[in-house]
Amino acid sequence: MRFAMVLLVILASACLAGSLIPQGETAAVYSGSYPKPAAGLILALGLDDVFHAWWFAVLAILLCLSLILCNLIRLPALIRRTKDGFSYRACASSAAEPILELGEKPSALFRSLGFFRVEAPEENVVYAARNRLGIWGAWLCHLGMLVLILGFGLGQLTQFDASVYGIPGQTKPIPGTDYAVTIEDFEILLRPDETVDQYTTTLTVSDGGVRTAGGITQVNHPCKLFGMKFYQNSTGWGADFTVEKDGSVLQQEFLCAGELAHVKPVEGLTVFLRAFYPDYAEDDSGMPMTKSSALSNPAYLYMLYYGEELLGMNVLTAGQVITVDDYTISFHDPQPYTLIQVKRDPFEGTAALGGGIILAALLLAFYCPPMEVWAVRDPDRGVWQVFIRSRKAEDRLHRDLLRAAERSEYNVSDH
Amino acid sequence: MFLTIENYLFTAAMAVYLGGTALFFLFAVTKKERHARIAGVLITVGFVFHTLALVVRGIGAGRLPMANQYEFATSFAWGICLCFLVFYYRYRFYALGVFAAPILFLVIGYAAMQSREVRELMPALRSSWLGIHVSAAIIAYGAFGVSCAVSMVFLCRARLLKNKAWESYIPEEEALDRISYRAVSLGFLFLTFVMITGAIWAERAWGSYWSWDPKETWSLITWFIYAAYLHLRMNRGWRGKRAAVFAVVGFACVLFTYVGVNTLLPGLHSYA
C-alpha cells in the first residue's frame, strides 16, 4: 500500500514534468530555453521524452507488480468472505446491537428496501443480504487498471503505425507492409462560411494485387480494411513540380508543401517547397500570407539548394518559373492532398476491456456497498429484534430501515 | 437573436449568482439564517437562468454548447452549481454556500471573460462523443468543486465555531468528511468515465487513444491525486483534516487541468 502510494506520487511527478517540459525537442532547444545545469539535468534524466523513457516504463511495470501483489494478497480473504461471509451465522457471531423492534416478522420490510431474497436460516430468524458483489469493487478496479496498463503497454510494443499521403489517382505503398493504398477521391466539404465541415477520402487497399478492398474514411469515422484502421489524419497543399529543357518535360512529380525534390537532370540541385499560399497576399511587413483557403491566387514559397548551399529563396506566383542554366523549373496545378494514418493495435480491445472493468468496479465500490439485515424473534416478548451490518453504509441502512419501518404499519420501537 | 437572448440570460444568471454569493457572505457576517435562505433561493434562480442560457445557446448554435473556452467554462460553472444545489438541498447546511458560491462565481466570471462568438465545430469535434465526454467532465468537475467547498468548511470549522452562532449551520466534522468523500466518489467515477470516453473518442478522431497530450496528462495527474485520496482514506484511515487538504489540492489540479492547461500548455485540446 505504502509502495503503491509512493509509486503514484512518482508517476504523478513524472507526468507533471512531462507536461511542463517540452517533449521530443533537440538538445539545442533545451540548451537555448533553460539554464545550462537545468538543460543538462533534463537531458541526463530523459525528461525530454518522459513518456518513452526506460525509467517511466520501469515505473509502469512496478505499478503493475504492485497491483498484482495487492490483488493476490486480497483474493483469498475476498473468496472466503463471498463464500461464507454473507450468512446469518457470521452476523450472529458479530457484536451487533438491535436497531429496532417490530411486532411482526419483517420479511416484507426487508424486501421493500431491496433485500429481495429473505431467508429463514433458523426458526424465528430471517436474514437477507444485498450488494454482495460490492466487496469486489476495489479488487476489480485494480484488475481493470492492470488490464488497461498491460493493454496499453503491449499495444505500444506491438502496434503498427504508418502514414500515407497522396492525391486522387495516386497509389502509395504502406510502409512496412505488402499493402498499397490507392487514393480514389479526396473531398473537403466546406460550409457556407468556408470553414471545413468534413474531410473525406475514398480509398482502395490491395495486397500485391491479390485481394482488394475499398472504404471511405472521415475524421471521427475511420475505416477498417485488412485488419488495419485507416484514419483521416490531415491535409495540406501540394502541386505538380516540373523540370523542362527546350520545351520537353524531363521530370514531373507531385510535391507537397514542406517536401524536398531533387532536380534529377542537375546533380546536386534540390528544390524545397517551403509553403503554399492558395490566396496569396503580403502582410503589412511584406511577408507572404494567404487571405483565405480558396484557391484564387496560388503562390509557392521555394528554396533552391545546390548541395547544402542556398542559391535562392522566393515566391512564385502563377506563370512564374525558376530558371537554372537551360532548365526551367515550375510549379502548377496545386491541389490538396490527404494524409491517411494507418494503424493496427492488437491490444486496443484489451485496454478498452480494462477501462470497462474500472468503471464497473468503481460503480460497485462506491454505489453498491454490501449490506446485511436480520431479525430474531424474542419468544418471551413476542417481538422481532432487527439488526444490520454494513461496513460502508451502516448509517444509510439504519436511516432507511427506520424510515421504512415508520412508513409501514409495523409496530415499531426504536433503539 | 438567440445570441442576444442567451446574453441576457447569462448576464441575469451571473447577476443573480453574484447576489447569492454576496448574501452568503452577509450570512457569514451576520449569521442571520434569512440571508442564507435567500442566497440559496437566488443561486437556484440563477441556475434556472443559467440552464436557459445554455439551452438557448444550444438551439442557436444547433449543437451542444460545449465546444470552446466560453462554452466549457459556462458549462463547468453550471456543473458546479448543479452539484452544489444537489448537496445543498440534500444536506441542508448553509456554510456550504459560503464556500461554494465564490467558486461558482469565479468560474462563471472566467466564462464571462471569454469570447462568446458561436463557431461551427471543427471536424474532430463533430462526434456524439462530445456530449458524452464533456457532460461527464462537467459533472466530475462540479462534484470536485463541491468537495473542495465542503473541505474548506471542514478546515475552517474550528475557527468559525469560536463564534457560537455558527453551531447550527455547520455539521459535525464526521458529517463534513462524509459529504466531501461522497462528492469525491462521484467526481472520481465521472472523471474515470471522462478519461475512458475521451480515449475512445481520441482513437476515432486522432488515431490514438492516448497521446500524452497536456490535457490527458493533467487529467491523469488529477486522477492519481484523487486515487491516492481514496486509498489513503480507505486503507490508512486518512480522514478529517488530511483528507480535506487532499480534496482542496485535488480541485486546484482540476482548475489547472481546465484553465492552466488551456492557456499555458497548448496541445490537441487547444480548442477546449
Interface residues (C-beta under 8 A of the other chain):
Chain A: M1 A4 M5 L8 V9 L11 A12 C15 L16 G18 S19 L20 Q23 F51 A138 F152 R191 D193 T195 V196 D197 Q198 Y199 Q218 V219 N220 H221 P222 K229 Y231 N233 Q341 K343 E348 A351 A352 G355 G356 I358 L359 L362 L363 F366 D395
Chain B: R119 E120 M122 P123 A124 R126 S127 R178 S185 L186 F188 L189 T192 F193 I196 A199 I200 W201 E203 R204 A205 W206 G207 S208 Y209 W210 W212 P214 T217 W218 L220 I221 F224 I225 A227 A228 H231 L232 M234 N235 R236 V261 L265
